[in-house]
Amino acid sequence: MLPIEKLKGSIGRPINLYPLSPVAMTVFALAYIFLTCNETFWSIGAEVFSGHPFSFAGFVAAVFFLMLTLSAPFTFPWTVKPFLIFLILLSAVTSYYMDSLGVVVDRDMIQNVMVTTITESKHLFTIDLVSHVMLFGLVPSVVVACVKIKRFSAVRTIATPILTTALSLALAAGLLMTDLKTYSSVVRERKDYMSSFQPGMPIVGAIRYAKMMMRSANVTVAAIGEDAVKGASYGPGRKPVLTIVVAGETARSQNFSLNGYAVDTNPRLAQLPVTSFHDVTSCGTATATSLPCMFSQFNREDYTFQKGISHQNVLDVFDHAGLHVEWWDNNTGDKGIAARVTQRSLTNTDNAEYCPAGECMDGIFLQQLSDFAETIAQDTVLVLHQIGSHGPTYYLRYPEEAERFAPACRRAEFKNCTSEQITNAYDNTIAYTDAVLAETIEFLTTQHQLSTALIYVSDHGESLGESGLYLHGAPYFMAPEYQTKVPMILWMSPTFKQQFAIDNACLSAKADAPLSQDNLFHSLLGMLDIETDVRNPELDIFETCRNHQKVASN
């Protein structure tokens, strides 16, 4: 009988496990991860290689040996167990989000995790997740910890990882060469396939995130728009301007009845003179990317995290022009956008009406506006960063008495709800946002001492189970339009339209035009008649809808 390690179990009986070499243990652990933590990988692979089982087997084998190549440097007796336990636990966590919700754990998703708050992230730690990680992560990790490692001579101990790396790399290359044209085409054309592989994508994402953070560690913020000045619209004897910019959260355009949705989710706004732009594309699919991008001067193709944090944004340009700027937050923070302007966090406000569950609904903004408006003596831009429709706990985003669509899912675990219940809960968040925006507009109409306007743009959309995807944050190349099409709504008071000589009919004619968050930076400057070289007239939707001669004569 081979030597065994005897460990006392919780019920007093010995657990007998055969000793393994570090390489053998690694092979078994990787095989376990491939078989139990890659449901989506296998599913997409079966579709991609449909009718070609041998090509499928060859590709999977090549991926396996590539993973063994990367794991081989850790096959020393003192490193193999911690390394494999890390891989197993990581795969158990990420496979739950990939296989259950369709969430790809890439660099951008890791960035989202790093900048989120406990209040936001706690809803993702569900009983299902814990049970999944215990079964597929903790139990096999205990097994790995209990296995005895075979000991070899010092020469063999050092040589084995080197030889294993070389051999597994050669096998991977050989397998890929058997049908390189097909395999390279699959990797190039079906990026969603390798994005689903656990733990490969999370590890690659973590490395890319670390590199991104290192490159931006000591960045210096470059000033932009320092030449900004108020235009001719700001003549003598006029009223102070109050412009409210509402940064929405997780609202998708497809569920706004203003944009053609069959469910009446916008009953209040439909009664107001607003312009809803129907075809607006987001910069990203998650807040950490979209929010700073939409306030920056960069378009989606040019925007990077490093560019975003190393350049001022439109709020700074307003400040340079002499406007007072404030950022009110009911979400996970401003992502650095409001670093140089006045900030106020409402997330943890002690308010029984709007914050009954320890986090606030967006109605909290309305209570603050009345007192704020009375203090305005200069031209002001106020940004309201909503919690909006952030999931999975949609039911926490609106008061229970405001539930218009039932039955609604009142759980964080979607598997316990039907598709109808999930959609109803989400639609209730949109209807509540409709009410908040409408009440804000109605409040602005009573502020006769001010010239007022409101523009609303959501940061990104949301998947509600279409094609097996939930929530948001999918890599942009594979993200459905549900995550990238966002609502944009504009309201202006008669005084505002007259002061800035804006033709509302002209803007309404652009309601169906293809726009994006690339337009926001330049359109905000154009809307408020801020003259600066950083404004691109071609991206300013107000440029052709303003009577410049009338402005000059005001």
Secondary structure, DSSP 8 states (H G I E B T S, - for coil): ----EEEE-TTS-EEEE--B-HHHHHHHHHHHHHHHS-HHHHHHHHHHTTT-HHHHHHHHHHHHHHHHHHHGGG-STTTHHHHHHHHHHHHHHHHHHHHHH----SHHHHHHHHH--HHHHGGG--HHHHHHHIIIIIHHHHHHHHS-B----HHHHHHHHHHHHHHHHHHHHHHHHTTHHHHHHHHHH-HHHHHT-TTHHHHHHHHHHHHHHHHTTT---B---TT-EE-TTS-TT---EEEEEEEE-S--GGG-GGGT-SS---TTGGGS--EEEEEEE-S-SSHHHHHHHHTSSS-TTT--HHHHHTB--HHHHHHHTT-EEEEEESSS--TTTTTTSEEEE-TT---TTT-TTSS--TTHHHHHHHHHHHT--S-EEEEEE--TT-SS-GGGGS-GGG--SSS---SS-GGGS-HHHHHHHHHHHHHHHHHHHHHHHHHHHT-TTSEEEEEEEES---EESGGG-EES---TTT--HHHHEEEEEEEE-HHHHHHTTB-HHHHHTTTTS-EETHHHHHHHHHHTTEE-TT--GGG-TTGGGB-HHHHHH-
